[in-house]
Amino acid sequence: MIQPVRYEGGVLHLLDQRRLPAEERWVACSSVEEVARAIEAMVVRGAPAIGIAAAYGVALAAVRAAAGAASAGSDGPRADEPGQDGRDRQGAASSGDPGTTAGTVAEAVDAAVRRLAATRPTAVNLHWALRRMADRSRELAARGAAPRAVAAALEAEARSIQEEDLAMCLRMAEHGAALLPAGARVLTHCNTGALATGGHGTALGVIRTAWRQGRLRHVWVDETRPLLQGARLTAWELEREGIPHTLIVDGAAAAVMGAGQVDAVLVGADRIAANGDTANKIGTYMLAVLARHHGIPFYVVAPWSTVDPTLPSGDAIPIEQRGADEVRALGGVRWAPAGTAVYNPAFDVTPAALITAIVTDRGVLRPPYREAIAERAAAPAAEGTGPNRAAPPAGGS
Ligand SMILES: CSC[C@@H](O)[C@@H](O)C(=O)COP(=O)(O)O
């Protein structure tokens, strides 16, 4: 199984998604700053995977703070010091620290949460995961846990977030596959696969499971301009799995729908507001309009950690704006005049009215979404899916 995030021996290893499919290269992070920069640079991307990486970033901060004052009151390595391969830190982390106070660790955790929360604004999973780590840290501090015990517990919490995300993906995949007709031809956007999650994927997880169940015939893959997550990442995952697929430019979606070649559209989400409005990769809204015009079901697939009941509607979802050169150029080749004005929102918001159903690990939600979301938010989370979130996410909105 593809897993883009691995935490081993106090070092976070991220599969560098900027380089796929050309090469499989891993980036080692041993400080919060390295994790934050990896998220900003999209070494790791996809809403759930960003949350998982950030959770490990917080754990790294705690590990380093617990080890940092080990040398008789020295302040240890700085949290923003770039690592080489992290092994030096691993040694420091395991050396123990009689001198570090619980307060030092709590401060390091708070600083890590603030830094990581500022990396990418739209995916709420990031803030959900950070909040969970901060809550766990406070709980341990209140119990008077020793620094090294806090660090170990935060490493375990991050691992739980990762494992629970995989479990949620597998549950969503079962729910979503059951919605598809036998021999389905589906269209998907961006990358919502194992690369974007704890494994298996959200919309792509449904596709994987439907294929294994023998009910899927074909996948249309939007290339997903400007960063080509569909062409580079989704096509790579589908090829590895042997799932029949065809890559199209984003502008061809209407033509394949109009030709009667699509039975369902499946997309992921970065944030779902209380009324069901859904932020996802730029171009998703366009697909929803097209699907409605052609009478094709449009399904959003997302874990509960993507639902943000604190926002009344999609109008309140912060949309990340990215640099002009992502549009003017690709791979170092510029094809637009250097001074051309560019508008480059990374996400758009699909109005709930265009969404046929939202597939979550808590079941399939149907309109009216405000009621459906309120009802599921109040229900206890299924085992292994973490605590319900009642309060607003850390720095999320
Ligand atoms: C399971 S991933 C869901 C979304 O995060 C995905 O569709 C998406 O929009 C990813 O955007 P990205 O900018 O690549 O992080």
The ligand as an SDF file (V2000), in Angstrom:
LIG
                    3D

 15 14  0  0  0  0  0  0  0  0999 V2000
   -8.4050   13.2960   -0.0690 C   0  0  0  0  0  0  0  0  0  0  0  0
   -7.7950   14.6980   -0.7410 S   0  0  0  0  0  0  0  0  0  0  0  0
   -9.0930   15.8720   -0.9230 C   0  0  0  0  0  0  0  0  0  0  0  0
   -8.5680   17.1720   -1.3410 C   0  0  0  0  0  0  0  0  0  0  0  0
   -7.5500   17.5700   -0.4620 O   0  0  0  0  0  0  0  0  0  0  0  0
   -8.0450   17.1440   -2.7910 C   0  0  0  0  0  0  0  0  0  0  0  0
   -9.1250   16.9260   -3.6530 O   0  0  0  0  0  0  0  0  0  0  0  0
   -7.4000   18.4380   -3.0950 C   0  0  0  0  0  0  0  0  0  0  0  0
   -8.0450   19.3910   -3.4420 O   0  0  0  0  0  0  0  0  0  0  0  0
   -5.9460   18.5230   -2.8370 C   0  0  0  0  0  0  0  0  0  0  0  0
   -5.4090   19.7950   -3.0940 O   0  0  0  0  0  0  0  0  0  0  0  0
   -3.8490   20.0260   -2.9480 P   0  0  0  0  0  0  0  0  0  0  0  0
   -3.6750   21.4650   -3.3180 O   0  0  0  0  0  0  0  0  0  0  0  0
   -3.1680   19.0830   -3.8840 O   0  0  0  0  0  0  0  0  0  0  0  0
   -3.4920   19.7810   -1.5010 O   0  0  0  0  0  0  0  0  0  0  0  0
  1  2  1  0
  2  3  1  0
  3  4  1  0
  4  5  1  0
  4  6  1  0
  6  7  1  0
  6  8  1  0
  8  9  2  0
  8 10  1  0
 10 11  1  0
 11 12  1  0
 12 13  2  0
 12 14  1  0
 12 15  1  0
M  END
$$$$
